[in-house]
Amino acid sequence: MTTDVVIVGASAGGLTVAEGLRRRGFTGSLALVDAEPELPYDRPSLSKHILDGRWPAERARLRTPAELDALDVDARLGTAAVALDVPGHRVTLRDGQVLGYRTLVVATGLQAKHLPGGSDLAGVHTLRTLGDSERLRADLLTARQVVVVGAGVLGCEIAATARGLGREVTVVEPAAGPMLRLLGPQLGAEIARLHVEHGVRLLTSTVVTGLVGDAGRVVGVRTGPGTVLSADVVVVAVGQRPATDWLADSALALDDGVVCDARCRAATDVYAVGDVARFGSGGAGGARGVRLENRTNATEQGLFVAAQILGAVGDAYRPMPYVWSDQFGTRIQVHGSVPVGAVVRVVEGSVPDRAFVAHVKAEGRLVGVVGWNSPGRVRTARALLTAFETVPSPR
């Protein structure tokens, strides 16, 4: 039996495709496949409201069982996809079942990266799933010393949450400052000050060389010969990679994500959405394309792909990147990007007051708007940005 649309990945992007199809009047069969047994849930709260206990897990759910049933979707939750046959239009599941499809959407998101060695020690955590957040919270409640490895957005949010719970927190980062890929050095320095003011020990330009265990549990983080940071809990936040292992023999083009054209098409009758999708590849000059890791893009891309499946024509997918983060009661918002070497200028408010809007210019063109505790003003400033064309090369 062939399903009209099979969506592999039931997080924000995959769920949005299903809902977008139904809203546009699609009455065909839908299947939603995901390795996790959980109902679709939102991930941004995992490092904040869920981790600190302000929200029960249910509040992170994107839809109730009744709402999911109303979509008339065959929900295969807790069953991972393990192989894809593109010419045969078939997806094989871990339980041995094979789903035939007319259209496939890959929305499998990301997998957390691990440090080499020591990941099997008790007290060592990554944070990607709801279960990860619940396990980390349980450890944080009894911990005294927490070491967070990595000072990207996720690492900084986890550090802020752990410090808010009263734990001693050390953040170790190999780069010269926190959140440099997102904010650049000037605004990254403000994040560093924010954390230090709240009692976080921030070790930048510092490389972790290993974890130290005793009786099967982590007791420290080694940062150099003879240098060990004591730790009851270690959180590894060194980045994430696209969840594409199951596609290794599929003949889809994989390049740090599923390679797609400007309309998010990876192959005949195959699309990709969300964190796993590298869209805009090929075309003039053989562009490598762009992969965005943010919640807003997952939703917008899901709606775009739903329209493509139903035959919509029009412009290529050109989103405006948007990332936000809450740390120590401070909301940081970034529309667009902060490329290497960009000029960052505060245009409203002030840095000392911790409420400002900054414009980011590269080669004389406005490419980003950053808001710091200024949600209203940053929304107005965002209108100055033109449609997103390219993403700067990673730092």
Helices and strands as residue ranges (DSSP letters): E 2-8, H 12-23, E 30-34, G 44-47, G 57-60, H 65-70, E 73-77, E 81-85, E 90-93, E 98-106, E 110-112, E 124-125, H 130-140, E 145-149, H 153-164, E 168-172, H 180-197, E 201-203, E 210-214, E 217-224, E 227-230, E 233-236, E 240-242, G 245-247, E 258-259, E 265-267, E 270-272, G 274-276, E 277-278, G 284-286, H 295-309, E 322-327, E 330-336, E 343-350, E 355-362, E 365-372, H 375-382
